[in-house]
Amino acid sequence: MSGLGRWVLYRLAGLALLPLIVLHLWAWHAPGAPPTAFAPARARLETTSAMAVALLLLSLTIFHGLTGLGNVLGDWWRLDRPGERRLAVALGTAGVLLWILGAWGLFAFRRR
């Protein structure tokens, strides 16, 4: 992906995260609500909409965080073109592995 495309996606992911985080906090940690227990949290994740929001939040957070980390490391290390490509592959691989681990945890939380 080009530098401009990655920059635009990074900004869009950051903007999308803001309402998703508010939605997550409102739905799971509403003011005055009792602390979230295991059974109600599991019941919420049974709904498709809650699982979709959780997976979208996971995806955008990983993408936004690793893209930001790549920007910082790229500036710090002053990488040449092949070095940037290796860093992008390493961070992309880490992102896929983190997403698999996070999705596995979310789906393991659901009833069988």
C-alpha positions in Angstrom: 0.0 0.0 0.0 1.3 3.5 -0.8 2.3 5.9 1.9 -0.8 8.1 1.3 -3.2 5.1 1.3 -1.7 3.9 4.6 -1.9 7.4 6.1 -5.5 7.8 5.1 -6.4 4.3 6.5 -4.6 5.2 9.7 -6.6 8.4 10.2 -9.9 6.7 9.3 -9.2 3.9 11.7 -8.5 6.4 14.4 -11.7 8.3 13.7 -13.7 5.0 13.6 -12.3 4.0 16.9 -13.7 7.0 18.8 -17.4 6.1 18.4 -16.7 2.4 18.8 -14.9 2.9 22.1 -17.8 5.1 23.3 -20.3 2.4 22.1 -18.3 -0.3 23.9 -18.1 1.7 27.1 -21.8 2.6 27.0 -22.9 -1.0 26.2 -20.6 -2.8 28.6 -19.8 -0.3 31.4 -22.9 2.0 31.6 -22.8 4.4 34.6 -24.7 3.0 37.5 -24.7 -0.5 36.2 -23.3 -3.3 38.3 -19.9 -4.6 37.3 -19.9 -6.9 34.3 -20.0 -10.5 35.4 -19.1 -13.5 33.4 -22.6 -14.8 32.6 -24.1 -11.5 31.3 -20.9 -10.7 29.3 -21.2 -14.2 27.7 -24.9 -13.6 27.0 -24.1 -10.3 25.3 -21.4 -11.9 23.0 -24.1 -14.4 21.9 -25.6 -11.6 19.8 -24.3 -11.0 16.4 -24.2 -7.2 16.8 -22.1 -7.4 20.0 -19.7 -9.8 18.4 -19.4 -7.7 15.3 -18.6 -4.6 17.3 -16.1 -6.5 19.4 -14.3 -7.9 16.3 -14.4 -4.5 14.6 -12.9 -2.8 17.7 -10.2 -5.5 17.8 -9.4 -5.1 14.1 -9.2 -1.3 14.1 -7.3 -1.2 17.4 -4.6 -3.6 16.1 -4.3 -1.8 12.8 -4.2 1.6 14.3 -1.7 0.6 17.0 0.7 -1.3 14.7 0.6 1.4 12.0 1.5 4.0 14.6 4.2 1.8 16.0 5.5 1.3 12.4 5.5 5.1 11.9 7.5 5.7 15.1 10.0 2.9 14.4 10.4 3.9 10.8 11.2 7.5 11.9 13.5 6.4 14.7 15.5 3.9 12.7 15.5 5.9 9.5 14.9 2.8 7.4 15.6 2.5 3.7 13.0 1.0 1.3 13.8 -2.7 2.0 13.9 -2.0 5.7 10.5 -0.4 5.6 9.2 -3.4 3.7 10.6 -5.9 6.3 9.2 -3.8 9.1 5.8 -3.7 7.4 5.8 -7.5 6.9 6.9 -8.1 10.5 4.2 -5.8 11.9 1.6 -7.2 9.5 2.4 -10.7 10.6 2.2 -9.6 14.3 -1.2 -8.0 13.5 -2.6 -11.1 12.0 -1.4 -13.2 14.9 -2.8 -10.7 17.4 -6.1 -10.7 15.6 -6.3 -14.5 15.5 -5.5 -14.6 19.3 -8.1 -11.9 20.1 -10.8 -13.4 17.9 -10.1 -16.8 19.4 -10.6 -15.4 22.8 -13.9 -13.7 21.8 -15.3 -16.8 20.2 -14.1 -19.0 23.1 -16.1 -16.8 25.4 -19.3 -17.8 23.6 -21.3 -20.8 24.5 -20.9 -23.9 22.4 
